[in-house]
Amino acid sequence: MKNLLTAGLCLTLAMLWGCQTSHRVEVAPVEVKPIHITIDVNVKVDKELDDFFSDIDDAGADSAATTEDTNAQ
């Protein structure tokens, strides 16, 4: 009986030892390089705004010139 218990214990330990897994993951150092990006969106938007408001600017300049001409007379 004692030999059977010892054999069962050894068999159980052997099965548990065989089921053990081990994983190693090596991570290489990550190199981060700078990224340079140039975007020229503001120039396009600025030109479009100038074109959009040019009629208002022209109307303001015309009314200012009319006011100056009236005050000068």
PQR file of N, CA, C, O and H, with PARSE charges and radii, in Angstrom:
ATOM      1  N   MET A   1       0.822  -1.185   0.000 -0.4000 1.5000
ATOM      2  CA  MET A   1       0.000   0.000   0.000 -0.0000 2.0000
ATOM      3  C   MET A   1       0.866   1.249   0.000  0.5500 1.7000
ATOM      4  O   MET A   1       0.570   2.238  -0.670 -0.5500 1.4000
ATOM      5  N   LYS A   2       1.958   1.172   0.783 -0.4000 1.5000
ATOM      6  CA  LYS A   2       2.847   2.311   0.874 -0.0000 2.0000
ATOM      7  C   LYS A   2       3.526   2.554  -0.480  0.5500 1.7000
ATOM      8  O   LYS A   2       3.706   3.703  -0.883 -0.5500 1.4000
ATOM      9  H   LYS A   2       2.198   0.368   1.327  0.4000 1.0000
ATOM     10  N   ASN A   3       3.899   1.488  -1.179 -0.4000 1.5000
ATOM     11  CA  ASN A   3       4.536   1.626  -2.491 -0.0000 2.0000
ATOM     12  C   ASN A   3       3.556   2.200  -3.522  0.5500 1.7000
ATOM     13  O   ASN A   3       3.948   2.982  -4.388 -0.5500 1.4000
ATOM     14  H   ASN A   3       3.753   0.555  -0.852  0.4000 1.0000
ATOM     15  N   LEU A   4       2.283   1.807  -3.422 -0.4000 1.5000
ATOM     16  CA  LEU A   4       1.265   2.306  -4.339 -0.0000 2.0000
ATOM     17  C   LEU A   4       1.026   3.793  -4.119  0.5500 1.7000
ATOM     18  O   LEU A   4       0.865   4.539  -5.084 -0.5500 1.4000
ATOM     19  H   LEU A   4       1.965   1.172  -2.718  0.4000 1.0000
ATOM     20  N   LEU A   5       1.002   4.234  -2.864 -0.4000 1.5000
ATOM     21  CA  LEU A   5       0.833   5.641  -2.530 -0.0000 2.0000
ATOM     22  C   LEU A   5       2.026   6.453  -3.014  0.5500 1.7000
ATOM     23  O   LEU A   5       1.853   7.549  -3.545 -0.5500 1.4000
ATOM     24  H   LEU A   5       1.134   3.627  -2.080  0.4000 1.0000
ATOM     25  N   THR A   6       3.233   5.927  -2.836 -0.4000 1.5000
ATOM     26  CA  THR A   6       4.446   6.609  -3.290 -0.0000 2.0000
ATOM     27  C   THR A   6       4.458   6.690  -4.813  0.5500 1.7000
ATOM     28  O   THR A   6       4.838   7.719  -5.371 -0.5500 1.4000
ATOM     29  H   THR A   6       3.374   5.036  -2.404  0.4000 1.0000
ATOM     30  N   ALA A   7       4.055   5.642  -5.478 -0.4000 1.5000
ATOM     31  CA  ALA A   7       4.019   5.631  -6.940 -0.0000 2.0000
ATOM     32  C   ALA A   7       2.980   6.625  -7.450  0.5500 1.7000
ATOM     33  O   ALA A   7       3.226   7.331  -8.428 -0.5500 1.4000
ATOM     34  H   ALA A   7       3.746   4.806  -5.024  0.4000 1.0000
ATOM     35  N   GLY A   8       1.834   6.684  -6.802 -0.4000 1.5000
ATOM     36  CA  GLY A   8       0.784   7.637  -7.197 -0.0000 2.0000
ATOM     37  C   GLY A   8       1.235   9.070  -6.997  0.5500 1.7000
ATOM     38  O   GLY A   8       0.966   9.935  -7.830 -0.5500 1.4000
ATOM     39  H   GLY A   8       1.634   6.110  -6.008  0.4000 1.0000
ATOM     40  N   LEU A   9       1.926   9.323  -5.886 -0.4000 1.5000
ATOM     41  CA  LEU A   9       2.439  10.655  -5.605 -0.0000 2.0000
ATOM     42  C   LEU A   9       3.496  11.050  -6.629  0.5500 1.7000
ATOM     43  O   LEU A   9       3.491  12.184  -7.109 -0.5500 1.4000
ATOM     44  H   LEU A   9       2.144   8.620  -5.209  0.4000 1.0000
ATOM     45  N   CYS A  10       4.385  10.152  -6.966 -0.4000 1.5000
ATOM     46  CA  CYS A  10       5.429  10.429  -7.972 -0.0000 2.0000
ATOM     47  C   CYS A  10       4.803  10.672  -9.340  0.5500 1.7000
ATOM     48  O   CYS A  10       5.225  11.565 -10.076 -0.5500 1.4000
ATOM     49  H   CYS A  10       4.389   9.232  -6.576  0.4000 1.0000
ATOM     50  N   LEU A  11       3.794   9.871  -9.676 -0.4000 1.5000
ATOM     51  CA  LEU A  11       3.118  10.039 -10.961 -0.0000 2.0000
ATOM     52  C   LEU A  11       2.395  11.389 -11.021  0.5500 1.7000
ATOM     53  O   LEU A  11       2.416  12.060 -12.052 -0.5500 1.4000
ATOM     54  H   LEU A  11       3.452   9.145  -9.078  0.4000 1.0000
ATOM     55  N   THR A  12       1.763  11.781  -9.926 -0.4000 1.5000
ATOM     56  CA  THR A  12       1.071  13.072  -9.871 -0.0000 2.0000
ATOM     57  C   THR A  12       2.063  14.220 -10.005  0.5500 1.7000
ATOM     58  O   THR A  12       1.812  15.170 -10.746 -0.5500 1.4000
ATOM     59  H   THR A  12       1.746  11.235  -9.088  0.4000 1.0000
ATOM     60  N   LEU A  13       3.180  14.142  -9.302 -0.4000 1.5000
ATOM     61  CA  LEU A  13       4.200  15.195  -9.393 -0.0000 2.0000
ATOM     62  C   LEU A  13       4.805  15.268 -10.792  0.5500 1.7000
ATOM     63  O   LEU A  13       5.081  16.360 -11.290 -0.5500 1.4000
ATOM     64  H   LEU A  13       3.384  13.370  -8.700  0.4000 1.0000
ATOM     65  N   ALA A  14       5.012  14.120 -11.429 -0.4000 1.5000
ATOM     66  CA  ALA A  14       5.562  14.101 -12.782 -0.0000 2.0000
ATOM     67  C   ALA A  14       4.579  14.750 -13.770  0.5500 1.7000
ATOM     68  O   ALA A  14       4.997  15.466 -14.681 -0.5500 1.4000
ATOM     69  H   ALA A  14       4.788  13.233 -11.025  0.4000 1.0000
ATOM     70  N   MET A  15       3.284  14.501 -13.590 -0.4000 1.5000
ATOM     71  CA  MET A  15       2.288  15.097 -14.478 -0.0000 2.0000
ATOM     72  C   MET A  15       2.216  16.605 -14.272  0.5500 1.7000
ATOM     73  O   MET A  15       2.124  17.360 -15.240 -0.5500 1.4000
ATOM     74  H   MET A  15       2.945  13.919 -12.851  0.4000 1.0000
ATOM     75  N   LEU A  16       2.257  17.044 -13.027 -0.4000 1.5000
ATOM     76  CA  LEU A  16       2.222  18.483 -12.751 -0.0000 2.0000
ATOM     77  C   LEU A  16       3.478  19.175 -13.269  0.5500 1.7000
ATOM     78  O   LEU A  16       3.407  20.292 -13.782 -0.5500 1.4000
ATOM     79  H   LEU A  16       2.332  16.430 -12.240  0.4000 1.0000
ATOM     80  N   TRP A  17       4.628  18.515 -13.137 -0.4000 1.5000
ATOM     81  CA  TRP A  17       5.880  19.084 -13.610 -0.0000 2.0000
ATOM     82  C   TRP A  17       5.875  19.181 -15.143  0.5500 1.7000
ATOM     83  O   TRP A  17       6.417  20.135 -15.703 -0.5500 1.4000
ATOM     84  H   TRP A  17       4.686  17.608 -12.720  0.4000 1.0000
ATOM     85  N   GLY A  18       5.280  18.219 -15.809 -0.4000 1.5000
ATOM     86  CA  GLY A  18       5.208  18.229 -17.267 -0.0000 2.0000
ATOM     87  C   GLY A  18       4.244  19.280 -17.807  0.5500 1.7000
ATOM     88  O   GLY A  18       4.383  19.702 -18.955 -0.5500 1.4000
ATOM     89  H   GLY A  18       4.840  17.445 -15.354  0.4000 1.0000
ATOM     90  N   CYS A  19       3.285  19.706 -17.019 -0.4000 1.5000
ATOM     91  CA  CYS A  19       2.312  20.704 -17.455 -0.0000 2.0000
ATOM     92  C   CYS A  19       2.793  22.137 -17.225  0.5500 1.7000
ATOM     93  O   CYS A  19       2.156  23.097 -17.658 -0.5500 1.4000
ATOM     94  H   CYS A  19       3.172  19.364 -16.087  0.4000 1.0000
ATOM     95  N   GLN A  20       3.902  22.261 -16.551 -0.4000 1.5000
ATOM     96  CA  GLN A  20       4.421  23.600 -16.260 -0.0000 2.0000
ATOM     97  C   GLN A  20       4.973  24.217 -17.545  0.5500 1.7000
ATOM     98  O   GLN A  20       5.721  23.576 -18.283 -0.5500 1.4000
ATOM     99  H   GLN A  20       4.420  21.482 -16.199  0.4000 1.0000
ATOM    100  N   THR A  21       4.596  25.459 -17.797 -0.4000 1.5000
ATOM    101  CA  THR A  21       5.092  26.162 -18.974 -0.0000 2.0000
ATOM    102  C   THR A  21       5.842  27.410 -18.541  0.5500 1.7000
ATOM    103  O   THR A  21       5.574  27.989 -17.488 -0.5500 1.4000
ATOM    104  H   THR A  21       3.988  25.980 -17.198  0.4000 1.0000
ATOM    105  N   SER A  22       6.768  27.800 -19.364 -0.4000 1.5000
ATOM    106  CA  SER A  22       7.546  28.991 -19.077 -0.0000 2.0000
ATOM    107  C   SER A  22       7.740  29.755 -20.388  0.5500 1.7000
ATOM    108  O   SER A  22       8.115  29.170 -21.405 -0.5500 1.4000
ATOM    109  H   SER A  22       6.986  27.329 -20.219  0.4000 1.0000
ATOM    110  N   HIS A  23       7.484  31.045 -20.359 -0.4000 1.5000
ATOM    111  CA  HIS A  23       7.615  31.875 -21.548 -0.0000 2.0000
ATOM    112  C   HIS A  23       8.556  33.033 -21.243  0.5500 1.7000
ATOM    113  O   HIS A  23       8.488  33.648 -20.179 -0.5500 1.4000
ATOM    114  H   HIS A  23       7.179  31.520 -19.534  0.4000 1.0000
ATOM    115  N   ARG A  24       9.427  33.313 -22.192 -0.4000 1.5000
ATOM    116  CA  ARG A  24      10.314  34.473 -22.067 -0.0000 2.0000
ATOM    117  C   ARG A  24      10.106  35.356 -23.285  0.5500 1.7000
ATOM    118  O   ARG A  24      10.159  34.897 -24.427 -0.5500 1.4000
ATOM    119  H   ARG A  24       9.482  32.813 -23.056  0.4000 1.0000
ATOM    120  N   VAL A  25       9.873  36.606 -23.021 -0.4000 1.5000
ATOM    121  CA  VAL A  25       9.681  37.565 -24.095 -0.0000 2.0000
ATOM    122  C   VAL A  25      10.751  38.631 -23.944  0.5500 1.7000
ATOM    123  O   VAL A  25      10.844  39.300 -22.916 -0.5500 1.4000
ATOM    124  H   VAL A  25       9.831  36.978 -22.094  0.4000 1.0000
ATOM    125  N   GLU A  26      11.550  38.774 -24.977 -0.4000 1.5000
ATOM    126  CA  GLU A  26      12.589  39.796 -24.951 -0.0000 2.0000
ATOM    127  C   GLU A  26      12.127  40.968 -25.807  0.5500 1.7000
ATOM    128  O   GLU A  26      11.711  40.801 -26.953 -0.5500 1.4000
ATOM    129  H   GLU A  26      11.475  38.230 -25.813  0.4000 1.0000
ATOM    130  N   VAL A  27      12.211  42.149 -25.226 -0.4000 1.5000
ATOM    131  CA  VAL A  27      11.788  43.350 -25.928 -0.0000 2.0000
ATOM    132  C   VAL A  27      13.031  44.162 -26.265  0.5500 1.7000
ATOM    133  O   VAL A  27      13.795  44.552 -25.382 -0.5500 1.4000
ATOM    134  H   VAL A  27      12.549  42.286 -24.295  0.4000 1.0000
ATOM    135  N   ALA A  28      13.215  44.404 -27.538 -0.4000 1.5000
ATOM    136  CA  ALA A  28      14.352  45.215 -27.973 -0.0000 2.0000
ATOM    137  C   ALA A  28      14.054  46.680 -27.677  0.5500 1.7000
ATOM    138  O   ALA A  28      12.891  47.084 -27.656 -0.5500 1.4000
ATOM    139  H   ALA A  28      12.594  44.088 -28.255  0.4000 1.0000
ATOM    140  N   PRO A  29      15.086  47.470 -27.450 -0.5600 1.5000
ATOM    141  CA  PRO A  29      14.843  48.902 -27.188  0.2800 2.0000
ATOM    142  C   PRO A  29      14.177  49.567 -28.407  0.5500 1.7000
ATOM    143  O   PRO A  29      14.534  49.301 -29.555 -0.5500 1.4000
ATOM    144  N   VAL A  30      13.229  50.410 -28.126 -0.4000 1.5000
ATOM    145  CA  VAL A  30      12.493  51.100 -29.175 -0.0000 2.0000
ATOM    146  C   VAL A  30      13.139  52.453 -29.416  0.5500 1.7000
ATOM    147  O   VAL A  30      13.353  53.223 -28.479 -0.5500 1.4000
ATOM    148  H   VAL A  30      12.939  50.626 -27.194  0.4000 1.0000
ATOM    149  N   GLU A  31      13.449  52.740 -30.670 -0.4000 1.5000
ATOM    150  CA  GLU A  31      14.075  54.012 -31.022 -0.0000 2.0000
ATOM    151  C   GLU A  31      13.002  54.934 -31.593  0.5500 1.7000
ATOM    152  O   GLU A  31      12.326  54.594 -32.565 -0.5500 1.4000
ATOM    153  H   GLU A  31      13.275  52.114 -31.431  0.4000 1.0000
ATOM    154  N   VAL A  32      12.858  56.092 -30.982 -0.4000 1.5000
ATOM    155  CA  VAL A  32      11.872  57.066 -31.432 -0.0000 2.0000
ATOM    156  C   VAL A  32      12.619  58.211 -32.101  0.5500 1.7000
ATOM    157  O   VAL A  32      13.453  58.876 -31.486 -0.5500 1.4000
ATOM    158  H   VAL A  32      13.407  56.368 -30.193  0.4000 1.0000
ATOM    159  N   LYS A  33      12.302  58.427 -33.376 -0.4000 1.5000
ATOM    160  CA  LYS A  33      12.951  59.493 -34.127 -0.0000 2.0000
ATOM    161  C   LYS A  33      11.978  60.655 -34.261  0.5500 1.7000
ATOM    162  O   LYS A  33      10.770  60.441 -34.361 -0.5500 1.4000
ATOM    163  H   LYS A  33      11.625  57.887 -33.876  0.4000 1.0000
ATOM    164  N   PRO A  34      12.489  61.880 -34.264 -0.5600 1.5000
ATOM    165  CA  PRO A  34      11.590  63.040 -34.411  0.2800 2.0000
ATOM    166  C   PRO A  34      10.994  63.097 -35.818  0.5500 1.7000
ATOM    167  O   PRO A  34      11.620  62.698 -36.799 -0.5500 1.4000
ATOM    168  N   ILE A  35       9.783  63.601 -35.880 -0.4000 1.5000
ATOM    169  CA  ILE A  35       9.075  63.744 -37.146 -0.0000 2.0000
ATOM    170  C   ILE A  35       8.822  65.232 -37.365  0.5500 1.7000
ATOM    171  O   ILE A  35       8.275  65.908 -36.494 -0.5500 1.4000
ATOM    172  H   ILE A  35       9.274  63.925 -35.083  0.4000 1.0000
ATOM    173  N   HIS A  36       9.216  65.732 -38.512 -0.4000 1.5000
ATOM    174  CA  HIS A  36       9.012  67.144 -38.842 -0.0000 2.0000
ATOM    175  C   HIS A  36       7.951  67.238 -39.925  0.5500 1.7000
ATOM    176  O   HIS A  36       8.094  66.666 -41.006 -0.5500 1.4000
ATOM    177  H   HIS A  36       9.661  65.182 -39.220  0.4000 1.0000
ATOM    178  N   ILE A  37       6.875  67.976 -39.619 -0.4000 1.5000
ATOM    179  CA  ILE A  37       5.776  68.138 -40.560 -0.0000 2.0000
ATOM    180  C   ILE A  37       5.519  69.629 -40.727  0.5500 1.7000
ATOM    181  O   ILE A  37       5.413  70.362 -39.744 -0.5500 1.4000
ATOM    182  H   ILE A  37       6.758  68.441 -38.741  0.4000 1.0000
ATOM    183  N   THR A  38       5.421  70.068 -41.957 -0.4000 1.5000
ATOM    184  CA  THR A  38       5.096  71.459 -42.257 -0.0000 2.0000
ATOM    185  C   THR A  38       3.759  71.489 -42.982  0.5500 1.7000
ATOM    186  O   THR A  38       3.566  70.803 -43.986 -0.5500 1.4000
ATOM    187  H   THR A  38       5.507  69.473 -42.756  0.4000 1.0000
ATOM    188  N   ILE A  39       2.843  72.289 -42.461 -0.4000 1.5000
ATOM    189  CA  ILE A  39       1.520  72.392 -43.060 -0.0000 2.0000
ATOM    190  C   ILE A  39       1.270  73.863 -43.388  0.5500 1.7000
ATOM    191  O   ILE A  39       1.419  74.728 -42.525 -0.5500 1.4000
ATOM    192  H   ILE A  39       3.000  72.846 -41.645  0.4000 1.0000
ATOM    193  N   ASP A  40       0.893  74.143 -44.628 -0.4000 1.5000
ATOM    194  CA  ASP A  40       0.636  75.506 -45.067 -0.0000 2.0000
ATOM    195  C   ASP A  40      -0.857  75.747 -45.276  0.5500 1.7000
ATOM    196  O   ASP A  40      -1.266  76.267 -46.314 -0.5500 1.4000
ATOM    197  H   ASP A  40       0.771  73.440 -45.329  0.4000 1.0000
ATOM    198  N   VAL A  41      -1.651  75.375 -44.309 -0.4000 1.5000
ATOM    199  CA  VAL A  41      -3.095  75.533 -44.416 -0.0000 2.0000
ATOM    200  C   VAL A  41      -3.500  76.956 -44.057  0.5500 1.7000
ATOM    201  O   VAL A  41      -4.436  77.494 -44.647 -0.5500 1.4000
ATOM    202  H   VAL A  41      -1.318  74.952 -43.466  0.4000 1.0000
ATOM    203  N   ASN A  42      -2.817  77.572 -43.106 -0.4000 1.5000
ATOM    204  CA  ASN A  42      -3.191  78.905 -42.641 -0.0000 2.0000
ATOM    205  C   ASN A  42      -3.090  79.938 -43.750  0.5500 1.7000
ATOM    206  O   ASN A  42      -3.905  80.859 -43.796 -0.5500 1.4000
ATOM    207  H   ASN A  42      -2.056  77.134 -42.626  0.4000 1.0000
ATOM    208  N   VAL A  43      -2.132  79.818 -44.632 -0.4000 1.5000
ATOM    209  CA  VAL A  43      -1.965  80.777 -45.712 -0.0000 2.0000
ATOM    210  C   VAL A  43      -3.173  80.725 -46.638  0.5500 1.7000
ATOM    211  O   VAL A  43      -3.689  81.766 -47.045 -0.5500 1.4000
ATOM    212  H   VAL A  43      -1.470  79.070 -44.594  0.4000 1.0000
ATOM    213  N   LYS A  44      -3.621  79.533 -46.970 -0.4000 1.5000
ATOM    214  CA  LYS A  44      -4.770  79.377 -47.854 -0.0000 2.0000
ATOM    215  C   LYS A  44      -6.027  79.944 -47.198  0.5500 1.7000
ATOM    216  O   LYS A  44      -6.802  80.645 -47.848 -0.5500 1.4000
ATOM    217  H   LYS A  44      -3.202  78.687 -46.640  0.4000 1.0000
ATOM    218  N   VAL A  45      -6.231  79.649 -45.923 -0.4000 1.5000
ATOM    219  CA  VAL A  45      -7.405  80.151 -45.203 -0.0000 2.0000
ATOM    220  C   VAL A  45      -7.337  81.665 -45.093  0.5500 1.7000
ATOM    221  O   VAL A  45      -8.355  82.342 -45.238 -0.5500 1.4000
ATOM    222  H   VAL A  45      -5.601  79.080 -45.394  0.4000 1.0000
ATOM    223  N   ASP A  46      -6.143  82.207 -44.837 -0.4000 1.5000
ATOM    224  CA  ASP A  46      -5.986  83.654 -44.717 -0.0000 2.0000
ATOM    225  C   ASP A  46      -6.321  84.342 -46.039  0.5500 1.7000
ATOM    226  O   ASP A  46      -6.994  85.373 -46.039 -0.5500 1.4000
ATOM    227  H   ASP A  46      -5.316  81.657 -44.720  0.4000 1.0000
ATOM    228  N   LYS A  47      -5.869  83.797 -47.153 -0.4000 1.5000
ATOM    229  CA  LYS A  47      -6.172  84.377 -48.464 -0.0000 2.0000
ATOM    230  C   LYS A  47      -7.666  84.298 -48.759  0.5500 1.7000
ATOM    231  O   LYS A  47      -8.244  85.243 -49.297 -0.5500 1.4000
ATOM    232  H   LYS A  47      -5.323  82.960 -47.153  0.4000 1.0000
ATOM    233  N   GLU A  48      -8.292  83.178 -48.409 -0.4000 1.5000
ATOM    234  CA  GLU A  48      -9.726  83.047 -48.644 -0.0000 2.0000
ATOM    235  C   GLU A  48     -10.511  84.024 -47.777  0.5500 1.7000
ATOM    236  O   GLU A  48     -11.524  84.559 -48.228 -0.5500 1.4000
ATOM    237  H   GLU A  48      -7.823  82.410 -47.972  0.4000 1.0000
ATOM    238  N   LEU A  49     -10.074  84.267 -46.557 -0.4000 1.5000
ATOM    239  CA  LEU A  49     -10.747  85.244 -45.699 -0.0000 2.0000
ATOM    240  C   LEU A  49     -10.564  86.652 -46.241  0.5500 1.7000
ATOM    241  O   LEU A  49     -11.491  87.461 -46.191 -0.5500 1.4000
ATOM    242  H   LEU A  49      -9.252  83.833 -46.191  0.4000 1.0000
ATOM    243  N   ASP A  50      -9.375  86.952 -46.759 -0.4000 1.5000
ATOM    244  CA  ASP A  50      -9.155  88.265 -47.364 -0.0000 2.0000
ATOM    245  C   ASP A  50     -10.080  88.472 -48.553  0.5500 1.7000
ATOM    246  O   ASP A  50     -10.657  89.547 -48.717 -0.5500 1.4000
ATOM    247  H   ASP A  50      -8.623  86.295 -46.799  0.4000 1.0000
ATOM    248  N   ASP A  51     -10.220  87.445 -49.380 -0.4000 1.5000
ATOM    249  CA  ASP A  51     -11.121  87.542 -50.524 -0.0000 2.0000
ATOM    250  C   ASP A  51     -12.574  87.663 -50.071  0.5500 1.7000
ATOM    251  O   ASP A  51     -13.353  88.402 -50.674 -0.5500 1.4000
ATOM    252  H   ASP A  51      -9.751  86.571 -49.247  0.4000 1.0000
ATOM    253  N   PHE A  52     -12.935  86.951 -49.027 -0.4000 1.5000
ATOM    254  CA  PHE A  52     -14.315  86.964 -48.542 -0.0000 2.0000
ATOM    255  C   PHE A  52     -14.685  88.332 -47.965  0.5500 1.7000
ATOM    256  O   PHE A  52     -15.787  88.827 -48.202 -0.5500 1.4000
ATOM    257  H   PHE A  52     -12.303  86.351 -48.538  0.4000 1.0000
ATOM    258  N   PHE A  53     -13.776  88.940 -47.213 -0.4000 1.5000
ATOM    259  CA  PHE A  53     -14.062  90.210 -46.562 -0.0000 2.0000
ATOM    260  C   PHE A  53     -13.607  91.420 -47.378  0.5500 1.7000
ATOM    261  O   PHE A  53     -13.706  92.549 -46.897 -0.5500 1.4000
ATOM    262  H   PHE A  53     -12.881  88.538 -47.021  0.4000 1.0000
ATOM    263  N   SER A  54     -13.116  91.214 -48.585 -0.4000 1.5000
ATOM    264  CA  SER A  54     -12.624  92.350 -49.375 -0.0000 2.0000
ATOM    265  C   SER A  54     -13.750  93.304 -49.746  0.5500 1.7000
ATOM    266  O   SER A  54     -13.535  94.515 -49.804 -0.5500 1.4000
ATOM    267  H   SER A  54     -13.035  90.297 -48.976  0.4000 1.0000
ATOM    268  N   ASP A  55     -14.939  92.784 -49.997 -0.4000 1.5000
ATOM    269  CA  ASP A  55     -16.055  93.681 -50.328 -0.0000 2.0000
ATOM    270  C   ASP A  55     -16.433  94.542 -49.129  0.5500 1.7000
ATOM    271  O   ASP A  55     -16.813  95.700 -49.303 -0.5500 1.4000
ATOM    272  H   ASP A  55     -15.114  91.801 -49.951  0.4000 1.0000
ATOM    273  N   ILE A  56     -16.339  94.013 -47.943 -0.4000 1.5000
ATOM    274  CA  ILE A  56     -16.629  94.787 -46.734 -0.0000 2.0000
ATOM    275  C   ILE A  56     -15.548  95.840 -46.529  0.5500 1.7000
ATOM    276  O   ILE A  56     -15.844  96.982 -46.176 -0.5500 1.4000
ATOM    277  H   ILE A  56     -16.030  93.072 -47.802  0.4000 1.0000
ATOM    278  N   ASP A  57     -14.285  95.449 -46.752 -0.4000 1.5000
ATOM    279  CA  ASP A  57     -13.194  96.408 -46.619 -0.0000 2.0000
ATOM    280  C   ASP A  57     -13.306  97.527 -47.652  0.5500 1.7000
ATOM    281  O   ASP A  57     -13.067  98.694 -47.341 -0.5500 1.4000
ATOM    282  H   ASP A  57     -14.045  94.522 -47.038  0.4000 1.0000
ATOM    283  N   ASP A  58     -13.673  97.164 -48.887 -0.4000 1.5000
ATOM    284  CA  ASP A  58     -13.835  98.168 -49.936 -0.0000 2.0000
ATOM    285  C   ASP A  58     -14.987  99.111 -49.601  0.5500 1.7000
ATOM    286  O   ASP A  58     -14.881 100.319 -49.813 -0.5500 1.4000
ATOM    287  H   ASP A  58     -13.868  96.216 -49.140  0.4000 1.0000
ATOM    288  N   ALA A  59     -16.079  98.573 -49.084 -0.4000 1.5000
ATOM    289  CA  ALA A  59     -17.225  99.405 -48.715 -0.0000 2.0000
ATOM    290  C   ALA A  59     -16.855 100.321 -47.558  0.5500 1.7000
ATOM    291  O   ALA A  59     -17.285 101.474 -47.530 -0.5500 1.4000
ATOM    292  H   ALA A  59     -16.165  97.591 -48.912  0.4000 1.0000
ATOM    293  N   GLY A  60     -16.085  99.844 -46.624 -0.4000 1.5000
ATOM    294  CA  GLY A  60     -15.651 100.670 -45.494 -0.0000 2.0000
ATOM    295  C   GLY A  60     -14.715 101.766 -45.953  0.5500 1.7000
ATOM    296  O   GLY A  60     -14.793 102.887 -45.451 -0.5500 1.4000
ATOM    297  H   GLY A  60     -15.736  98.908 -46.647  0.4000 1.0000
ATOM    298  N   ALA A  61     -13.839 101.475 -46.885 -0.4000 1.5000
ATOM    299  CA  ALA A  61     -12.913 102.475 -47.405 -0.0000 2.0000
ATOM    300  C   ALA A  61     -13.668 103.529 -48.201  0.5500 1.7000
ATOM    301  O   ALA A  61     -13.334 104.712 -48.132 -0.5500 1.4000
ATOM    302  H   ALA A  61     -13.775 100.564 -47.293  0.4000 1.0000
ATOM    303  N   ASP A  62     -14.688 103.114 -48.959 -0.4000 1.5000
ATOM    304  CA  ASP A  62     -15.492 104.064 -49.737 -0.0000 2.0000
ATOM    305  C   ASP A  62     -16.255 105.004 -48.825  0.5500 1.7000
ATOM    306  O   ASP A  62     -16.325 106.206 -49.084 -0.5500 1.4000
ATOM    307  H   ASP A  62     -14.960 102.154 -49.015  0.4000 1.0000
ATOM    308  N   SER A  63     -16.835 104.459 -47.744 -0.4000 1.5000
ATOM    309  CA  SER A  63     -17.604 105.311 -46.829 -0.0000 2.0000
ATOM    310  C   SER A  63     -16.679 106.233 -46.046  0.5500 1.7000
ATOM    311  O   SER A  63     -17.064 107.356 -45.717 -0.5500 1.4000
ATOM    312  H   SER A  63     -16.778 103.483 -47.534  0.4000 1.0000
ATOM    313  N   ALA A  64     -15.476 105.781 -45.746 -0.4000 1.5000
ATOM    314  CA  ALA A  64     -14.523 106.642 -45.041 -0.0000 2.0000
ATOM    315  C   ALA A  64     -14.066 107.763 -45.964  0.5500 1.7000
ATOM    316  O   ALA A  64     -13.909 108.899 -45.518 -0.5500 1.4000
ATOM    317  H   ALA A  64     -15.164 104.870 -46.014  0.4000 1.0000
ATOM    318  N   ALA A  65     -13.848 107.462 -47.257 -0.4000 1.5000
ATOM    319  CA  ALA A  65     -13.450 108.495 -48.208 -0.0000 2.0000
ATOM    320  C   ALA A  65     -14.562 109.489 -48.408  0.5500 1.7000
ATOM    321  O   ALA A  65     -14.297 110.685 -48.533 -0.5500 1.4000
ATOM    322  H   ALA A  65     -13.976 106.539 -47.620  0.4000 1.0000
ATOM    323  N   THR A  66     -15.808 109.035 -48.443 -0.4000 1.5000
ATOM    324  CA  THR A  66     -16.959 109.918 -48.602 -0.0000 2.0000
ATOM    325  C   THR A  66     -17.088 110.819 -47.394  0.5500 1.7000
ATOM    326  O   THR A  66     -17.372 112.008 -47.542 -0.5500 1.4000
ATOM    327  H   THR A  66     -16.023 108.064 -48.341  0.4000 1.0000
ATOM    328  N   THR A  67     -16.887 110.285 -46.203 -0.4000 1.5000
ATOM    329  CA  THR A  67     -16.969 111.058 -44.973 -0.0000 2.0000
ATOM    330  C   THR A  67     -15.876 112.113 -44.940  0.5500 1.7000
ATOM    331  O   THR A  67     -16.132 113.245 -44.528 -0.5500 1.4000
ATOM    332  H   THR A  67     -16.657 109.319 -46.083  0.4000 1.0000
ATOM    333  N   GLU A  68     -14.675 111.776 -45.360 -0.4000 1.5000
ATOM    334  CA  GLU A  68     -13.568 112.744 -45.380 -0.0000 2.0000
ATOM    335  C   GLU A  68     -13.832 113.848 -46.397  0.5500 1.7000
ATOM    336  O   GLU A  68     -13.541 115.016 -46.141 -0.5500 1.4000
ATOM    337  H   GLU A  68     -14.467 110.857 -45.695  0.4000 1.0000
ATOM    338  N   ASP A  69     -14.389 113.475 -47.560 -0.4000 1.5000
ATOM    339  CA  ASP A  69     -14.693 114.472 -48.579 -0.0000 2.0000
ATOM    340  C   ASP A  69     -15.771 115.429 -48.070  0.5500 1.7000
ATOM    341  O   ASP A  69     -15.703 116.630 -48.331 -0.5500 1.4000
ATOM    342  H   ASP A  69     -14.626 112.526 -47.768  0.4000 1.0000
ATOM    343  N   THR A  70     -16.755 114.912 -47.353 -0.4000 1.5000
ATOM    344  CA  THR A  70     -17.833 115.740 -46.823 -0.0000 2.0000
ATOM    345  C   THR A  70     -17.300 116.673 -45.751  0.5500 1.7000
ATOM    346  O   THR A  70     -17.700 117.836 -45.703 -0.5500 1.4000
ATOM    347  H   THR A  70     -16.810 113.936 -47.141  0.4000 1.0000
ATOM    348  N   ASN A  71     -16.411 116.200 -44.893 -0.4000 1.5000
ATOM    349  CA  ASN A  71     -15.855 117.043 -43.823 -0.0000 2.0000
ATOM    350  C   ASN A  71     -14.912 118.103 -44.393  0.5500 1.7000
ATOM    351  O   ASN A  71     -14.794 119.190 -43.828 -0.5500 1.4000
ATOM    352  H   ASN A  71     -16.086 115.255 -44.932  0.4000 1.0000
ATOM    353  N   ALA A  72     -14.255 117.805 -45.480 -0.4000 1.5000
ATOM    354  CA  ALA A  72     -13.300 118.765 -46.068 -0.0000 2.0000
ATOM    355  C   ALA A  72     -14.025 119.942 -46.708  0.5500 1.7000
ATOM    356  O   ALA A  72     -13.468 121.038 -46.770 -0.5500 1.4000
ATOM    357  H   ALA A  72     -14.350 116.921 -45.939  0.4000 1.0000
ATOM    358  N   GLN A  73     -15.226 119.748 -47.175 -0.4000 1.5000
ATOM    359  CA  GLN A  73     -15.969 120.842 -47.858 -0.0000 2.0000
ATOM    360  C   GLN A  73     -16.520 121.778 -46.888  0.5500 1.7000
ATOM    361  O   GLN A  73     -17.169 122.752 -47.269 -0.5500 1.4000
ATOM    362  H   GLN A  73     -15.679 118.858 -47.124  0.4000 1.0000
TER
END
